[in-house]
Amino acid sequence: PLTLISSSILEVDGRKLVYVEVGEDEFERREVTLGPLADGYYSVLRGVTEGERVVVQGSVLHHSIK
């Protein structure tokens, strides 16, 4: 299953959001549906796909979904 590190998740008004890289220095906010948290990672049920790059902290660090 796909996973996201917990620091990449933003919670706004009960919605779980991530920022996904869509181009050089371009990011898209996307709502995700998550499974349980385990060892600092959430399983991803919907919202991102394998290989997409997601911001994990601030605006310059990112993490490839594994």
HTML snippet that shows the backbone in 3Dmol.js (N, CA, C, O; Angstrom):
<script src="https://3Dmol.org/build/3Dmol-min.js"></script>
<div id="view" style="width:600px;height:400px;position:relative"></div>
<script>
const pdb = `
ATOM      1  N   PRO A   1       0.826  -1.208   0.000  1.00  0.00           N
ATOM      2  CA  PRO A   1       0.000   0.000   0.000  1.00  0.00           C
ATOM      3  C   PRO A   1       0.863   1.263   0.000  1.00  0.00           C
ATOM      4  O   PRO A   1       1.997   1.248   0.479  1.00  0.00           O
ATOM      5  N   LEU A   2       0.320   2.346  -0.537  1.00  0.00           N
ATOM      6  CA  LEU A   2       0.999   3.635  -0.513  1.00  0.00           C
ATOM      7  C   LEU A   2       0.997   4.192   0.899  1.00  0.00           C
ATOM      8  O   LEU A   2       0.066   3.951   1.667  1.00  0.00           O
ATOM      9  N   THR A   3       2.051   4.945   1.243  1.00  0.00           N
ATOM     10  CA  THR A   3       2.115   5.581   2.556  1.00  0.00           C
ATOM     11  C   THR A   3       2.624   7.005   2.412  1.00  0.00           C
ATOM     12  O   THR A   3       3.318   7.348   1.456  1.00  0.00           O
ATOM     13  N   LEU A   4       2.255   7.828   3.398  1.00  0.00           N
ATOM     14  CA  LEU A   4       2.748   9.203   3.504  1.00  0.00           C
ATOM     15  C   LEU A   4       3.241   9.426   4.920  1.00  0.00           C
ATOM     16  O   LEU A   4       2.603   8.997   5.881  1.00  0.00           O
ATOM     17  N   ILE A   5       4.386  10.100   5.049  1.00  0.00           N
ATOM     18  CA  ILE A   5       4.892  10.448   6.367  1.00  0.00           C
ATOM     19  C   ILE A   5       3.919  11.447   7.013  1.00  0.00           C
ATOM     20  O   ILE A   5       3.363  12.305   6.327  1.00  0.00           O
ATOM     21  N   SER A   6       3.722  11.337   8.293  1.00  0.00           N
ATOM     22  CA  SER A   6       2.708  12.143   8.977  1.00  0.00           C
ATOM     23  C   SER A   6       2.954  13.640   8.864  1.00  0.00           C
ATOM     24  O   SER A   6       1.999  14.416   8.897  1.00  0.00           O
ATOM     25  N   SER A   7       4.219  14.075   8.728  1.00  0.00           N
ATOM     26  CA  SER A   7       4.501  15.511   8.625  1.00  0.00           C
ATOM     27  C   SER A   7       4.011  16.125   7.317  1.00  0.00           C
ATOM     28  O   SER A   7       3.961  17.349   7.196  1.00  0.00           O
ATOM     29  N   SER A   8       3.652  15.304   6.340  1.00  0.00           N
ATOM     30  CA  SER A   8       3.170  15.831   5.066  1.00  0.00           C
ATOM     31  C   SER A   8       1.676  16.159   5.096  1.00  0.00           C
ATOM     32  O   SER A   8       1.161  16.785   4.170  1.00  0.00           O
ATOM     33  N   ILE A   9       0.983  15.741   6.150  1.00  0.00           N
ATOM     34  CA  ILE A   9      -0.468  15.906   6.220  1.00  0.00           C
ATOM     35  C   ILE A   9      -0.815  17.210   6.923  1.00  0.00           C
ATOM     36  O   ILE A   9      -0.328  17.487   8.019  1.00  0.00           O
ATOM     37  N   LEU A  10      -1.662  18.006   6.283  1.00  0.00           N
ATOM     38  CA  LEU A  10      -2.216  19.209   6.898  1.00  0.00           C
ATOM     39  C   LEU A  10      -3.689  18.945   7.150  1.00  0.00           C
ATOM     40  O   LEU A  10      -4.376  18.387   6.295  1.00  0.00           O
ATOM     41  N   GLU A  11      -4.176  19.339   8.309  1.00  0.00           N
ATOM     42  CA  GLU A  11      -5.597  19.174   8.582  1.00  0.00           C
ATOM     43  C   GLU A  11      -6.237  20.547   8.635  1.00  0.00           C
ATOM     44  O   GLU A  11      -5.859  21.388   9.451  1.00  0.00           O
ATOM     45  N   VAL A  12      -7.217  20.772   7.754  1.00  0.00           N
ATOM     46  CA  VAL A  12      -7.915  22.043   7.665  1.00  0.00           C
ATOM     47  C   VAL A  12      -9.412  21.761   7.675  1.00  0.00           C
ATOM     48  O   VAL A  12      -9.939  21.102   6.779  1.00  0.00           O
ATOM     49  N   ASP A  13     -10.086  22.268   8.696  1.00  0.00           N
ATOM     50  CA  ASP A  13     -11.535  22.074   8.826  1.00  0.00           C
ATOM     51  C   ASP A  13     -11.924  20.604   8.712  1.00  0.00           C
ATOM     52  O   ASP A  13     -12.933  20.278   8.086  1.00  0.00           O
ATOM     53  N   GLY A  14     -11.134  19.716   9.309  1.00  0.00           N
ATOM     54  CA  GLY A  14     -11.435  18.292   9.305  1.00  0.00           C
ATOM     55  C   GLY A  14     -11.011  17.561   8.040  1.00  0.00           C
ATOM     56  O   GLY A  14     -11.139  16.340   7.956  1.00  0.00           O
ATOM     57  N   ARG A  15     -10.508  18.302   7.054  1.00  0.00           N
ATOM     58  CA  ARG A  15     -10.046  17.677   5.808  1.00  0.00           C
ATOM     59  C   ARG A  15      -8.555  17.432   5.901  1.00  0.00           C
ATOM     60  O   ARG A  15      -7.830  18.245   6.473  1.00  0.00           O
ATOM     61  N   LYS A  16      -8.088  16.334   5.351  1.00  0.00           N
ATOM     62  CA  LYS A  16      -6.665  15.986   5.301  1.00  0.00           C
ATOM     63  C   LYS A  16      -6.137  16.406   3.934  1.00  0.00           C
ATOM     64  O   LYS A  16      -6.644  15.966   2.902  1.00  0.00           O
ATOM     65  N   LEU A  17      -5.105  17.269   3.935  1.00  0.00           N
ATOM     66  CA  LEU A  17      -4.576  17.827   2.694  1.00  0.00           C
ATOM     67  C   LEU A  17      -3.080  17.588   2.582  1.00  0.00           C
ATOM     68  O   LEU A  17      -2.375  17.493   3.587  1.00  0.00           O
ATOM     69  N   VAL A  18      -2.606  17.493   1.350  1.00  0.00           N
ATOM     70  CA  VAL A  18      -1.173  17.450   1.065  1.00  0.00           C
ATOM     71  C   VAL A  18      -0.918  18.383  -0.112  1.00  0.00           C
ATOM     72  O   VAL A  18      -1.835  18.741  -0.850  1.00  0.00           O
ATOM     73  N   TYR A  19       0.349  18.769  -0.275  1.00  0.00           N
ATOM     74  CA  TYR A  19       0.765  19.537  -1.443  1.00  0.00           C
ATOM     75  C   TYR A  19       1.598  18.629  -2.325  1.00  0.00           C
ATOM     76  O   TYR A  19       2.613  18.082  -1.895  1.00  0.00           O
ATOM     77  N   VAL A  20       1.154  18.473  -3.571  1.00  0.00           N
ATOM     78  CA  VAL A  20       1.782  17.577  -4.528  1.00  0.00           C
ATOM     79  C   VAL A  20       2.494  18.420  -5.587  1.00  0.00           C
ATOM     80  O   VAL A  20       1.933  19.387  -6.102  1.00  0.00           O
ATOM     81  N   GLU A  21       3.737  18.045  -5.907  1.00  0.00           N
ATOM     82  CA  GLU A  21       4.496  18.745  -6.934  1.00  0.00           C
ATOM     83  C   GLU A  21       3.894  18.436  -8.308  1.00  0.00           C
ATOM     84  O   GLU A  21       3.731  17.273  -8.678  1.00  0.00           O
ATOM     85  N   VAL A  22       3.564  19.504  -9.064  1.00  0.00           N
ATOM     86  CA  VAL A  22       2.979  19.316 -10.393  1.00  0.00           C
ATOM     87  C   VAL A  22       3.864  19.905 -11.490  1.00  0.00           C
ATOM     88  O   VAL A  22       3.563  19.761 -12.675  1.00  0.00           O
ATOM     89  N   GLY A  23       4.939  20.559 -11.103  1.00  0.00           N
ATOM     90  CA  GLY A  23       5.882  21.150 -12.044  1.00  0.00           C
ATOM     91  C   GLY A  23       7.028  21.738 -11.248  1.00  0.00           C
ATOM     92  O   GLY A  23       7.027  21.693 -10.018  1.00  0.00           O
ATOM     93  N   GLU A  24       8.005  22.289 -11.950  1.00  0.00           N
ATOM     94  CA  GLU A  24       9.141  22.878 -11.246  1.00  0.00           C
ATOM     95  C   GLU A  24       8.655  24.058 -10.412  1.00  0.00           C
ATOM     96  O   GLU A  24       8.153  25.049 -10.943  1.00  0.00           O
ATOM     97  N   ASP A  25       8.813  23.933  -9.094  1.00  0.00           N
ATOM     98  CA  ASP A  25       8.361  24.949  -8.140  1.00  0.00           C
ATOM     99  C   ASP A  25       6.861  25.212  -8.214  1.00  0.00           C
ATOM    100  O   ASP A  25       6.413  26.311  -7.886  1.00  0.00           O
ATOM    101  N   GLU A  26       6.086  24.230  -8.635  1.00  0.00           N
ATOM    102  CA  GLU A  26       4.626  24.337  -8.683  1.00  0.00           C
ATOM    103  C   GLU A  26       4.016  23.195  -7.890  1.00  0.00           C
ATOM    104  O   GLU A  26       4.403  22.036  -8.040  1.00  0.00           O
ATOM    105  N   PHE A  27       3.051  23.546  -7.040  1.00  0.00           N
ATOM    106  CA  PHE A  27       2.429  22.559  -6.171  1.00  0.00           C
ATOM    107  C   PHE A  27       0.923  22.718  -6.204  1.00  0.00           C
ATOM    108  O   PHE A  27       0.392  23.814  -6.386  1.00  0.00           O
ATOM    109  N   GLU A  28       0.253  21.597  -6.022  1.00  0.00           N
ATOM    110  CA  GLU A  28      -1.205  21.556  -6.015  1.00  0.00           C
ATOM    111  C   GLU A  28      -1.662  21.023  -4.665  1.00  0.00           C
ATOM    112  O   GLU A  28      -1.162  20.003  -4.191  1.00  0.00           O
ATOM    113  N   ARG A  29      -2.608  21.713  -4.052  1.00  0.00           N
ATOM    114  CA  ARG A  29      -3.190  21.207  -2.799  1.00  0.00           C
ATOM    115  C   ARG A  29      -4.202  20.127  -3.174  1.00  0.00           C
ATOM    116  O   ARG A  29      -5.017  20.300  -4.080  1.00  0.00           O
ATOM    117  N   ARG A  30      -4.127  19.010  -2.453  1.00  0.00           N
ATOM    118  CA  ARG A  30      -4.991  17.881  -2.769  1.00  0.00           C
ATOM    119  C   ARG A  30      -5.518  17.249  -1.488  1.00  0.00           C
ATOM    120  O   ARG A  30      -4.773  17.059  -0.527  1.00  0.00           O
ATOM    121  N   GLU A  31      -6.791  16.928  -1.482  1.00  0.00           N
ATOM    122  CA  GLU A  31      -7.382  16.231  -0.341  1.00  0.00           C
ATOM    123  C   GLU A  31      -7.073  14.740  -0.460  1.00  0.00           C
ATOM    124  O   GLU A  31      -7.133  14.164  -1.546  1.00  0.00           O
ATOM    125  N   VAL A  32      -6.741  14.129   0.677  1.00  0.00           N
ATOM    126  CA  VAL A  32      -6.439  12.704   0.696  1.00  0.00           C
ATOM    127  C   VAL A  32      -7.329  11.995   1.706  1.00  0.00           C
ATOM    128  O   VAL A  32      -7.793  12.586   2.681  1.00  0.00           O
ATOM    129  N   THR A  33      -7.551  10.725   1.450  1.00  0.00           N
ATOM    130  CA  THR A  33      -8.238   9.850   2.401  1.00  0.00           C
ATOM    131  C   THR A  33      -7.178   8.898   2.932  1.00  0.00           C
ATOM    132  O   THR A  33      -6.478   8.231   2.169  1.00  0.00           O
ATOM    133  N   LEU A  34      -7.074   8.848   4.256  1.00  0.00           N
ATOM    134  CA  LEU A  34      -5.997   8.096   4.891  1.00  0.00           C
ATOM    135  C   LEU A  34      -6.513   6.933   5.707  1.00  0.00           C
ATOM    136  O   LEU A  34      -7.627   6.958   6.231  1.00  0.00           O
ATOM    137  N   GLY A  35      -5.677   5.914   5.804  1.00  0.00           N
ATOM    138  CA  GLY A  35      -5.921   4.806   6.706  1.00  0.00           C
ATOM    139  C   GLY A  35      -5.247   5.105   8.035  1.00  0.00           C
ATOM    140  O   GLY A  35      -4.944   6.263   8.323  1.00  0.00           O
ATOM    141  N   PRO A  36      -5.007   4.088   8.846  1.00  0.00           N
ATOM    142  CA  PRO A  36      -4.418   4.295  10.167  1.00  0.00           C
ATOM    143  C   PRO A  36      -2.959   4.741  10.121  1.00  0.00           C
ATOM    144  O   PRO A  36      -2.245   4.490   9.150  1.00  0.00           O
ATOM    145  N   LEU A  37      -2.540   5.401  11.183  1.00  0.00           N
ATOM    146  CA  LEU A  37      -1.158   5.821  11.371  1.00  0.00           C
ATOM    147  C   LEU A  37      -0.371   4.675  12.000  1.00  0.00           C
ATOM    148  O   LEU A  37      -0.815   4.082  12.984  1.00  0.00           O
ATOM    149  N   ALA A  38       0.798   4.362  11.435  1.00  0.00           N
ATOM    150  CA  ALA A  38       1.654   3.316  11.992  1.00  0.00           C
ATOM    151  C   ALA A  38       3.112   3.722  11.785  1.00  0.00           C
ATOM    152  O   ALA A  38       3.541   3.973  10.659  1.00  0.00           O
ATOM    153  N   ASP A  39       3.857   3.784  12.863  1.00  0.00           N
ATOM    154  CA  ASP A  39       5.281   4.118  12.805  1.00  0.00           C
ATOM    155  C   ASP A  39       5.554   5.432  12.076  1.00  0.00           C
ATOM    156  O   ASP A  39       6.552   5.553  11.365  1.00  0.00           O
ATOM    157  N   GLY A  40       4.665   6.420  12.253  1.00  0.00           N
ATOM    158  CA  GLY A  40       4.866   7.738  11.669  1.00  0.00           C
ATOM    159  C   GLY A  40       4.382   7.896  10.237  1.00  0.00           C
ATOM    160  O   GLY A  40       4.565   8.955   9.637  1.00  0.00           O
ATOM    161  N   TYR A  41       3.769   6.863   9.684  1.00  0.00           N
ATOM    162  CA  TYR A  41       3.264   6.902   8.309  1.00  0.00           C
ATOM    163  C   TYR A  41       1.782   6.545   8.281  1.00  0.00           C
ATOM    164  O   TYR A  41       1.317   5.680   9.024  1.00  0.00           O
ATOM    165  N   TYR A  42       1.051   7.237   7.404  1.00  0.00           N
ATOM    166  CA  TYR A  42      -0.350   6.911   7.141  1.00  0.00           C
ATOM    167  C   TYR A  42      -0.429   6.089   5.868  1.00  0.00           C
ATOM    168  O   TYR A  42       0.308   6.347   4.916  1.00  0.00           O
ATOM    169  N   SER A  43      -1.308   5.109   5.840  1.00  0.00           N
ATOM    170  CA  SER A  43      -1.605   4.460   4.566  1.00  0.00           C
ATOM    171  C   SER A  43      -2.533   5.396   3.797  1.00  0.00           C
ATOM    172  O   SER A  43      -3.350   6.099   4.390  1.00  0.00           O
ATOM    173  N   VAL A  44      -2.400   5.398   2.474  1.00  0.00           N
ATOM    174  CA  VAL A  44      -3.169   6.295   1.617  1.00  0.00           C
ATOM    175  C   VAL A  44      -4.229   5.488   0.890  1.00  0.00           C
ATOM    176  O   VAL A  44      -3.918   4.537   0.172  1.00  0.00           O
ATOM    177  N   LEU A  45      -5.469   5.870   1.078  1.00  0.00           N
ATOM    178  CA  LEU A  45      -6.574   5.178   0.427  1.00  0.00           C
ATOM    179  C   LEU A  45      -6.973   5.868  -0.872  1.00  0.00           C
ATOM    180  O   LEU A  45      -7.425   5.218  -1.815  1.00  0.00           O
ATOM    181  N   ARG A  46      -6.800   7.216  -0.918  1.00  0.00           N
ATOM    182  CA  ARG A  46      -7.209   7.973  -2.098  1.00  0.00           C
ATOM    183  C   ARG A  46      -6.557   9.354  -2.085  1.00  0.00           C
ATOM    184  O   ARG A  46      -6.333   9.931  -1.021  1.00  0.00           O
ATOM    185  N   GLY A  47      -6.255   9.879  -3.271  1.00  0.00           N
ATOM    186  CA  GLY A  47      -5.809  11.260  -3.377  1.00  0.00           C
ATOM    187  C   GLY A  47      -4.447  11.467  -4.005  1.00  0.00           C
ATOM    188  O   GLY A  47      -4.208  12.509  -4.615  1.00  0.00           O
ATOM    189  N   VAL A  48      -3.548  10.506  -3.874  1.00  0.00           N
ATOM    190  CA  VAL A  48      -2.236  10.579  -4.515  1.00  0.00           C
ATOM    191  C   VAL A  48      -1.902   9.208  -5.084  1.00  0.00           C
ATOM    192  O   VAL A  48      -2.470   8.191  -4.687  1.00  0.00           O
ATOM    193  N   THR A  49      -0.964   9.212  -6.026  1.00  0.00           N
ATOM    194  CA  THR A  49      -0.580   7.945  -6.651  1.00  0.00           C
ATOM    195  C   THR A  49       0.920   7.717  -6.496  1.00  0.00           C
ATOM    196  O   THR A  49       1.680   8.648  -6.228  1.00  0.00           O
ATOM    197  N   GLU A  50       1.320   6.493  -6.664  1.00  0.00           N
ATOM    198  CA  GLU A  50       2.719   6.120  -6.539  1.00  0.00           C
ATOM    199  C   GLU A  50       3.584   6.946  -7.479  1.00  0.00           C
ATOM    200  O   GLU A  50       3.250   7.137  -8.649  1.00  0.00           O
ATOM    201  N   GLY A  51       4.704   7.433  -6.947  1.00  0.00           N
ATOM    202  CA  GLY A  51       5.644   8.205  -7.743  1.00  0.00           C
ATOM    203  C   GLY A  51       5.459   9.703  -7.664  1.00  0.00           C
ATOM    204  O   GLY A  51       6.376  10.450  -8.005  1.00  0.00           O
ATOM    205  N   GLU A  52       4.288  10.172  -7.219  1.00  0.00           N
ATOM    206  CA  GLU A  52       4.102  11.606  -7.059  1.00  0.00           C
ATOM    207  C   GLU A  52       4.950  12.095  -5.883  1.00  0.00           C
ATOM    208  O   GLU A  52       5.208  11.358  -4.932  1.00  0.00           O
ATOM    209  N   ARG A  53       5.375  13.355  -5.975  1.00  0.00           N
ATOM    210  CA  ARG A  53       6.212  13.946  -4.931  1.00  0.00           C
ATOM    211  C   ARG A  53       5.357  14.877  -4.090  1.00  0.00           C
ATOM    212  O   ARG A  53       4.634  15.731  -4.604  1.00  0.00           O
ATOM    213  N   VAL A  54       5.462  14.687  -2.774  1.00  0.00           N
ATOM    214  CA  VAL A  54       4.624  15.406  -1.815  1.00  0.00           C
ATOM    215  C   VAL A  54       5.509  16.189  -0.857  1.00  0.00           C
ATOM    216  O   VAL A  54       6.516  15.677  -0.368  1.00  0.00           O
ATOM    217  N   VAL A  55       5.122  17.439  -0.592  1.00  0.00           N
ATOM    218  CA  VAL A  55       5.849  18.258   0.380  1.00  0.00           C
ATOM    219  C   VAL A  55       5.703  17.616   1.759  1.00  0.00           C
ATOM    220  O   VAL A  55       4.600  17.243   2.159  1.00  0.00           O
ATOM    221  N   VAL A  56       6.820  17.488   2.486  1.00  0.00           N
ATOM    222  CA  VAL A  56       6.750  16.873   3.814  1.00  0.00           C
ATOM    223  C   VAL A  56       6.931  17.873   4.942  1.00  0.00           C
ATOM    224  O   VAL A  56       6.544  17.607   6.080  1.00  0.00           O
ATOM    225  N   GLN A  57       7.526  19.041   4.628  1.00  0.00           N
ATOM    226  CA  GLN A  57       7.733  20.047   5.667  1.00  0.00           C
ATOM    227  C   GLN A  57       8.117  21.353   4.987  1.00  0.00           C
ATOM    228  O   GLN A  57       8.939  21.360   4.071  1.00  0.00           O
ATOM    229  N   GLY A  58       7.531  22.450   5.427  1.00  0.00           N
ATOM    230  CA  GLY A  58       7.867  23.729   4.823  1.00  0.00           C
ATOM    231  C   GLY A  58       7.454  23.763   3.372  1.00  0.00           C
ATOM    232  O   GLY A  58       6.400  23.238   3.011  1.00  0.00           O
ATOM    233  N   SER A  59       8.277  24.381   2.529  1.00  0.00           N
ATOM    234  CA  SER A  59       7.925  24.489   1.126  1.00  0.00           C
ATOM    235  C   SER A  59       8.990  23.950   0.182  1.00  0.00           C
ATOM    236  O   SER A  59       8.847  24.065  -1.035  1.00  0.00           O
ATOM    237  N   VAL A  60      10.063  23.361   0.725  1.00  0.00           N
ATOM    238  CA  VAL A  60      11.110  22.910  -0.177  1.00  0.00           C
ATOM    239  C   VAL A  60      11.438  21.427  -0.057  1.00  0.00           C
ATOM    240  O   VAL A  60      12.058  20.871  -0.964  1.00  0.00           O
ATOM    241  N   LEU A  61      11.056  20.784   0.999  1.00  0.00           N
ATOM    242  CA  LEU A  61      11.347  19.366   1.155  1.00  0.00           C
ATOM    243  C   LEU A  61      10.192  18.549   0.611  1.00  0.00           C
ATOM    244  O   LEU A  61       9.036  18.949   0.743  1.00  0.00           O
ATOM    245  N   HIS A  62      10.485  17.421   0.008  1.00  0.00           N
ATOM    246  CA  HIS A  62       9.422  16.549  -0.486  1.00  0.00           C
ATOM    247  C   HIS A  62       9.831  15.094  -0.337  1.00  0.00           C
ATOM    248  O   HIS A  62      10.985  14.774  -0.054  1.00  0.00           O
ATOM    249  N   HIS A  63       8.884  14.254  -0.528  1.00  0.00           N
ATOM    250  CA  HIS A  63       9.046  12.831  -0.278  1.00  0.00           C
ATOM    251  C   HIS A  63       8.319  12.083  -1.374  1.00  0.00           C
ATOM    252  O   HIS A  63       7.140  12.345  -1.607  1.00  0.00           O
ATOM    253  N   SER A  64       8.963  11.182  -2.038  1.00  0.00           N
ATOM    254  CA  SER A  64       8.281  10.352  -3.009  1.00  0.00           C
ATOM    255  C   SER A  64       7.428   9.334  -2.264  1.00  0.00           C
ATOM    256  O   SER A  64       7.873   8.725  -1.291  1.00  0.00           O
ATOM    257  N   ILE A  65       6.218   9.160  -2.726  1.00  0.00           N
ATOM    258  CA  ILE A  65       5.317   8.214  -2.075  1.00  0.00           C
ATOM    259  C   ILE A  65       5.852   6.824  -2.265  1.00  0.00           C
ATOM    260  O   ILE A  65       6.247   6.436  -3.365  1.00  0.00           O
ATOM    261  N   LYS A  66       5.861   6.059  -1.160  1.00  0.00           N
ATOM    262  CA  LYS A  66       6.378   4.697  -1.262  1.00  0.00           C
ATOM    263  C   LYS A  66       5.319   3.685  -0.973  1.00  0.00           C
ATOM    264  O   LYS A  66       5.585   2.484  -1.015  1.00  0.00           O
TER     265      LYS A  66
END
`;
const viewer = $3Dmol.createViewer("view");
viewer.addModel(pdb, "pdb");
viewer.setStyle({}, {cartoon: {color: "spectrum"}});
viewer.zoomTo();
viewer.render();
</script>
